[in-house]
């Protein structure tokens, strides 16, 4: 995340100041989340909270300029996001115990963030941001299944989590840098 922060810093003239500061904050909280989750599972809630703040920031950015057309495509994509969320929560629910509520809130933030990426006005950067949001959702899904169902013992799960997560952040930042506007 520090490297992506530097890329953002050197391209800050491509986006408005408010968006630049929000993106820097999102990357900073992502970095905090990385630190909490990398060094110990004892800090899982702190990592979850850090990434929750990251998603809230992305939600603020994505929903600033949405194109709201309630049609079949809108309803279908909303259904897919909600179905995926409910499926994953159902799958994990018996493993969550006291973490059920925080994980449900976090999962909802992911779905809202992903749907916001879909709702953005489809101009420059749209596909990159949407791809980044989807990769973030898949990365966190693998992390959750591995952490809760398999006690973090799935081989290669962490590799996929990190790879998808870094690609997600890259595509979100890349997409948001592609056009100098509120899109």
PAMARBA-148848 format. One line per 3 residues: number of its first residue (from 1); their letters; for each residue x, y, z of C-alpha. Coordinates in Angstrom, 3 decimals. Layout:
N
NUM	A	X/Y/Z; ...
// end
This chain:
183
1	XXX	0.000/0.000/0.000; 2.849/2.443/0.564; 3.955/1.935/-3.059
4	XXX	0.421/2.542/-4.314; 0.264/5.614/-2.074; 3.406/6.943/-3.757
7	XXX	1.924/6.305/-7.209; -1.174/8.201/-6.099; 0.925/11.035/-4.663
10	XXX	2.848/11.494/-7.921; -0.429/11.554/-9.864; -2.424/13.734/-7.483
13	XXX	-2.839/16.430/-10.144; -5.057/13.997/-12.081; -7.830/14.038/-9.467
16	XXX	-9.575/16.540/-7.253; -8.071/17.285/-3.851; -10.936/15.756/-1.891
19	XXX	-10.717/12.484/-3.810; -6.928/12.447/-3.422; -7.174/12.774/0.368
22	XXX	-9.939/10.163/0.566; -7.863/7.722/-1.494; -4.799/8.341/0.661
25	XXX	-6.942/7.652/3.743; -8.315/4.453/2.172; -4.799/3.230/1.418
28	XXX	-3.623/4.211/4.910; -6.415/2.261/6.603; -5.741/-0.654/4.241
31	XXX	-2.119/-0.556/5.344; -3.224/-0.599/8.998; -5.468/-3.566/8.210
34	XXX	-2.548/-5.334/6.522; -0.347/-4.808/9.564; -3.022/-6.054/11.964
37	XXX	-3.753/-9.170/9.920; -0.231/-10.069/8.850; 1.392/-10.257/12.239
40	XXX	-1.251/-12.061/14.285; -4.796/-13.321/14.234; -5.095/-11.754/17.713
43	XXX	-5.722/-8.450/15.937; -8.442/-9.733/13.604; -11.082/-7.263/14.816
46	XXX	-8.692/-4.338/14.457; -7.891/-5.477/10.912; -11.586/-5.871/10.172
49	XXX	-12.272/-2.362/11.482; -9.431/-0.881/9.422; -10.748/-2.463/6.242
52	XXX	-14.307/-1.467/7.145; -13.140/2.155/7.230; -11.413/1.599/3.869
55	XXX	-14.673/0.335/2.354; -16.644/3.229/3.822; -14.203/5.620/2.166
58	XXX	-14.565/3.785/-1.155; -18.351/3.928/-0.735; -18.129/7.711/-0.281
61	XXX	-16.031/7.976/-3.437; -18.087/5.594/-5.585; -21.513/6.911/-4.609
64	XXX	-20.572/10.538/-5.219; -21.547/10.240/-8.867; -23.759/7.269/-9.601
67	XXX	-26.000/6.588/-12.537; -29.204/5.259/-11.057; -31.313/3.519/-13.685
70	XXX	-33.630/1.004/-12.109; -33.985/-1.536/-14.872; -33.433/-5.266/-15.338
73	XXX	-29.631/-4.914/-15.265; -29.794/-2.919/-11.993; -32.110/-5.470/-10.344
76	XXX	-30.094/-8.442/-11.626; -26.751/-7.090/-10.406; -28.260/-6.093/-7.054
79	XXX	-29.680/-9.611/-6.746; -26.269/-11.164/-7.539; -24.509/-9.028/-4.920
82	XXX	-27.150/-9.768/-2.276; -27.291/-13.483/-3.092; -23.501/-13.750/-2.859
85	XXX	-23.517/-11.906/0.473; -26.286/-14.086/1.921; -24.645/-17.271/0.642
88	XXX	-21.315/-16.378/2.223; -22.863/-15.318/5.547; -24.897/-18.540/5.629
91	XXX	-21.791/-20.572/4.828; -19.761/-18.906/7.593; -22.463/-18.314/10.219
94	XXX	-21.887/-21.496/12.227; -18.179/-20.630/12.528; -18.535/-16.983/13.564
97	XXX	-19.983/-17.106/17.100; -19.432/-13.642/18.634; -18.043/-12.319/15.355
100	XXX	-21.319/-12.851/13.466; -22.454/-9.227/13.767; -19.074/-7.596/12.920
103	XXX	-18.588/-9.925/9.955; -22.145/-9.243/8.719; -21.538/-5.488/8.927
106	XXX	-18.199/-5.842/7.169; -19.734/-8.052/4.469; -22.516/-5.529/3.948
109	XXX	-19.919/-2.781/3.480; -18.211/-4.915/0.828; -21.481/-5.455/-1.036
112	XXX	-22.397/-1.764/-0.848; -18.909/-0.828/-2.059; -19.054/-3.333/-4.933
115	XXX	-22.538/-2.266/-5.974; -21.406/1.369/-5.829; -18.582/0.530/-8.230
118	XXX	-21.192/-0.965/-10.570; -23.464/2.113/-10.269; -20.729/4.609/-11.147
121	XXX	-21.262/6.567/-14.345; -19.624/4.379/-17.016; -16.861/6.637/-18.258
124	XXX	-13.095/6.365/-18.137; -11.916/4.196/-15.285; -15.273/2.479/-14.800
127	XXX	-14.119/-1.037/-15.703; -10.932/-0.777/-13.651; -12.788/0.384/-10.539
130	XXX	-15.461/-2.294/-10.927; -12.825/-4.989/-11.469; -10.951/-3.736/-8.402
133	XXX	-14.092/-3.825/-6.264; -14.910/-7.372/-7.403; -11.358/-8.548/-6.753
136	XXX	-11.567/-7.030/-3.257; -14.777/-8.962/-2.593; -13.250/-12.237/-3.801
139	XXX	-10.055/-11.658/-1.829; -11.990/-11.048/1.369; -14.234/-14.043/0.667
142	XXX	-11.239/-16.357/0.394; -9.749/-14.817/3.530; -13.004/-15.334/5.484
145	XXX	-13.507/-18.940/4.364; -9.880/-19.767/5.088; -9.839/-17.991/8.458
148	XXX	-13.174/-19.174/9.857; -13.812/-22.543/8.237; -10.259/-23.832/7.888
151	XXX	-8.404/-22.064/10.727; -6.156/-20.393/8.125; -4.813/-23.763/6.969
154	XXX	-5.850/-23.799/3.310; -2.763/-24.128/1.170; -2.217/-21.189/-1.168
157	XXX	-5.224/-19.300/0.225; -3.032/-16.521/1.588; -1.252/-16.222/-1.747
160	XXX	-4.568/-15.763/-3.549; -5.849/-13.358/-0.876; -2.795/-11.130/-1.154
163	XXX	-2.598/-11.331/-4.949; -6.280/-10.476/-5.440; -6.159/-7.776/-2.749
166	XXX	-3.140/-5.990/-4.250; -4.670/-6.214/-7.729; -7.963/-4.881/-6.319
169	XXX	-6.349/-1.833/-4.770; -4.284/-1.242/-7.900; -7.308/-1.338/-10.226
172	XXX	-9.393/0.900/-7.960; -6.666/3.553/-7.771; -5.832/3.183/-11.475
175	XXX	-9.472/3.586/-12.438; -10.009/6.617/-10.242; -6.913/8.258/-11.700
178	XXX	-8.034/7.741/-15.306; -10.254/10.798/-15.479; -10.034/14.210/-13.916
181	XXX	-13.629/14.652/-12.816; -16.132/13.493/-10.212; -16.672/10.203/-12.023
// end
